[in-house]
Amino acid sequence: MNKLLTHFGFILLFIIGAIIFVGLALLVSSLLRPDKPNEEKLSSYECGEDAVGSAWGRFNSRFYVVGLIFMLFEAEIVFLFPWASVFGKKSFIQGTNGLWGWFSFSEMLIFILFLALGLVYVWKKGYLDWIRPTINSKIDNALPADYMLFNEKTYTSGKHTS
């Protein structure tokens, strides 16, 4: 039990040492750096270009959707590396007469199938298309022509108030 405590004690010491090191580095850098702000230094940096407009402008939501889809698939791909290292052990494969290899292969095949299904779903929904197609929905209206003419005059002339 004491051996476990000493290992955890070493880890705790390293964590405390890391926090102190980072804190001291930030303190020393804040004391040594020059602090002379001017208009150019305080302006936002836009890849070498002058900033146009406010930083609080609206962005197209497709940026976020594409970013989230990328992060989802990127996080899923990370699971391939531990799989390759754990399921590729020859001792496991030899100990089970090759069943371990087939199990790991079928497990990864199912995993990649789920990833492919997710990709197909996102693709079919049109989330990967940057310019989504617009659907022109012309509704056939069963109203008589007189009502349609009255509605067009009322709502397009600006006389109607909500």
N, C-alpha and C positions, 0 to 999 in steps of 0.2 A: 504494500500500500504506500509506503514511503517513497518507493521508486516512482510510482505514478505521480505523487505530489511533486517530486522534484522535476519531472518532465514538464508538468503543467506550470510549475514555478519558473522554469526556464522560458517557457512560452510567454508567460506573463511579464517577465523581465524584458524580453525582446519587444513586446507590445509597448510597455512603458517607455523603453529606450527609444523606440521609433516615434512615439508621440512627442517626447522631449526633443528629439533631433529635429523633427519637422517644426515644432514651435520655435526653437532657437533659430533655425534657418529663416523662418518668416520674420522673426523679430530683428535679426541682424540685417536682413535685406531691407526692411522698412526703415532702419536707422541709417543705412549707407546710401540708399538711392537718392537721387536728386528729386525734389518735389517742386517743380516749376510748371504748373499747368498753364496752357494757353488755349486759344480757340481751336487751333489745328490738332493739338493733342487730345482735346476733349471731343472732337468730332468722331462719328462712327466710321469705321474702316470697312470699305466695301470692295475688297480685292483691288485696291489701287484706283478705284473710280470714286468720283465725288458722289456722296449720298444724295439721292433724289427723293424728295418727299419725306414723310414721317416714317419712323420705324414701326409704328403701330398700324400700318396699312393692312388691308385684308389680303390673305393669300388664298390661292385656289386649294380646295380641300384635297385635290388629287395628289398634291405633294405629300400630305400626311398619309393618305391611303397607300401610296406606293412605298413610302418609308416604312409603314407598319408591315406591309406584305414582305418587304425585303428583310426586316428584322425577324419576322416569323420564320421564313425559310432559312435564314442564316443561323438562327438558334437551333433549328432542327438538324441542319447539316453538321453542327458541332457534335451531335450525338454519334456520328459515324466514327470518330476517332477512338473513343473508349471502346466502342463495339469491336473495332478491328484489333485492338490490343488484348481485350479480354477473351474474345471468342476465337482468337487465332492461336491459342496455346496448344502446343502439340501434346502435352501431357493429358489435357482434357479430352482431346480427340482420340488419342490412343487408349485412354482409360474407358471410353464408352464405345469402342469399336466403330468409330466414325459417326455415331449418332449425334454427338455434340456438334460436329461440323454441319450436318444437315439441319439440326435445330437452329443453329445460329444463322445459317443461310436463309432459312425460311422466315425466321424472325425479322431479319433485315429486309427481306423481300416484302413482307407485310408493311414494314415501316416506310419503305420507299413507295409502296403502292398508295399509302395514305398521303404522302407528300405529293405524289402525282395527281391524286384525286383533288387535293386542295388547289393545286396549280390549275387543273382543268376547270374547277369551279370558278376560281378567280378570273380565268381567261374567258369563260363563257359569260360571266356576269358583265364583262367589259371593263373591269377595274384596271387591266393592264393597258387598255387603249388610252392614249393621252388625250385625244379628241374623241369624246364619246359621240356616237351617232345620235342625232336628234330625231325623235319620233314625231312625225307630222300627223296628228290625230284630227282628222276632219270628221266631226260628229254629224251623222244624219239626224236631223231633227224632224220630228213628226208634227211640229207646230205649223199652223197655216201660214202662208206667206205674209198676210197682213200683220200677224203678231211678230214675225221675224223682222219686218220692216220697222214696226214700232219700236222693238227692242234696239235695233241698230241706231235709230235716230235718238233714242233716249240715252243710251249709254255711250255713244261716241260724240255727242254734241257737247258734253260737259254739263248738261243741265241736271243730271242725276246727282243727288248728294246722298252719301251713305250715312 
